[in-house]
Amino acid sequence: MNNEKHYYLTPLLFEKDVDLIVDAILQAQNNWGDKRNGTLAWDTFVQSRIDELERVLDIFKSTNYKELPTPPEEI
């Protein structure tokens, strides 16, 4: 397992795209929250999924927008 590689991706998302993803995360959180049925194992699973979505949502909230770079001039 020492040869595992860790990659990350920096996607190019515009504000409209981020808003769409955030809205989808919030809807998913609400849907998962509605699935709780009082069974300890299931409710724990649902809460873990909500927590995972919350981490992703926090990344979107804490990331700053950047200006697109100026394309290089053609020679």
C-alpha positions as CSV (number, residue, x, y, z in Angstrom):
1,M,0.0,0.0,0.0
2,N,3.0,2.3,0.1
3,N,2.8,2.8,-3.6
4,E,-0.6,4.5,-3.4
5,K,-0.7,7.9,-5.2
6,H,-2.8,10.8,-4.0
7,Y,-4.2,13.0,-6.7
8,Y,-6.3,16.1,-6.6
9,L,-8.1,18.1,-9.2
10,T,-8.6,21.8,-9.5
11,P,-11.8,22.1,-11.5
12,L,-12.7,25.3,-13.4
13,L,-16.1,26.2,-12.1
14,F,-17.9,29.4,-12.6
15,E,-20.1,31.0,-9.9
16,K,-23.3,29.5,-11.5
17,D,-21.7,26.0,-11.4
18,V,-20.8,26.4,-7.8
19,D,-24.3,27.6,-6.9
20,L,-25.8,24.6,-8.7
21,I,-23.5,22.2,-6.8
22,V,-24.2,23.9,-3.4
23,D,-27.9,23.7,-4.1
24,A,-27.6,20.0,-4.9
25,I,-25.7,19.3,-1.7
26,L,-28.3,21.1,0.4
27,Q,-31.1,19.2,-1.3
28,A,-29.2,15.9,-0.7
29,Q,-28.7,16.8,3.0
30,N,-32.4,17.5,3.4
31,N,-33.3,14.3,1.7
32,W,-30.9,12.3,3.8
33,G,-32.2,14.0,6.9
34,D,-35.8,12.9,6.0
35,K,-34.6,9.3,5.8
36,R,-34.0,9.0,9.5
37,N,-36.3,6.3,11.0
38,G,-35.1,5.9,14.6
39,T,-32.9,2.9,13.9
40,L,-29.5,3.6,15.5
41,A,-27.5,2.0,12.7
42,W,-29.5,3.7,9.9
43,D,-29.5,7.1,11.6
44,T,-25.8,6.9,12.2
45,F,-25.3,6.1,8.5
46,V,-27.5,9.0,7.4
47,Q,-25.6,11.3,9.8
48,S,-22.3,10.2,8.4
49,R,-23.5,11.0,4.8
50,I,-24.7,14.4,5.9
51,D,-21.3,15.0,7.6
52,E,-19.5,14.1,4.3
53,L,-21.7,16.5,2.4
54,E,-21.1,19.2,4.9
55,R,-17.3,18.9,4.4
56,V,-17.7,19.3,0.7
57,L,-20.0,22.3,1.3
58,D,-17.4,23.9,3.6
59,I,-14.8,23.6,0.8
60,F,-17.0,25.5,-1.6
61,K,-17.8,28.1,1.0
62,S,-14.1,28.7,1.9
63,T,-12.7,28.7,-1.6
64,N,-12.2,32.1,-3.1
65,Y,-13.0,32.9,-6.7
66,K,-10.0,33.8,-9.0
67,E,-9.8,35.7,-12.2
68,L,-9.3,33.8,-15.3
69,P,-5.7,34.3,-16.6
70,T,-5.2,36.4,-19.7
71,P,-4.5,34.1,-22.7
72,P,-1.0,34.4,-24.1
73,E,-0.6,36.6,-27.1
74,E,-0.2,34.8,-30.4
75,I,3.1,35.5,-32.1
